[in-house]
Amino acid sequence: SDRVARHLMTYYEASGNPKKALQLAKRCAVFAAETYPGFSALNAWSLETQADLHLRAIGFHNVGPDHLEASAGLRPEELADAWREVGPVYTAAAEALRALFGPDHEFFTAMRDKRDALVKLTMHHAGLDAGQGLNRQEW
């Protein structure tokens, strides 16, 4: 079931339906969390996939392993919503990868850098400061 969902997720993303892909990604993340309770790399990467797809669905482009770019047409409210929806997901994934691999491992640092890029984009384009809902957790 999870394997089929992952294949369908890839299909829907490639065919230009990121919202349907996002639904499947959320399902895969729940499956990974239930199957591997506690910290697991599979769960962390499932969360990352979910967060990446969420950003693509609302108009982010070039969502890479350790960076991302927002489309110029995103309104400040959309960017703030992106942080509220996706920031905690990236944070949970980063925390798991840090616990599993350590603070200097590239799996953690790439996820941390992507999360920090989202913080920076949200603060800059949405006109937010660190005190407006941005959990600036120090690692």
FENMO-V746620 format. One record per helix or strand. SS is the DSSP state (helix for helix, strand for strand). FROM is the first residue (numbers start at 1). TO is the last residue. If there is no record, write none. Layout:
{{SS:FROM:TO} {SS:FROM:TO}}
This chain:
{{helix:2:14} {helix:18:35} {helix:41:58} {strand:60:61} {strand:69:70} {helix:76:101} {helix:106:126}}
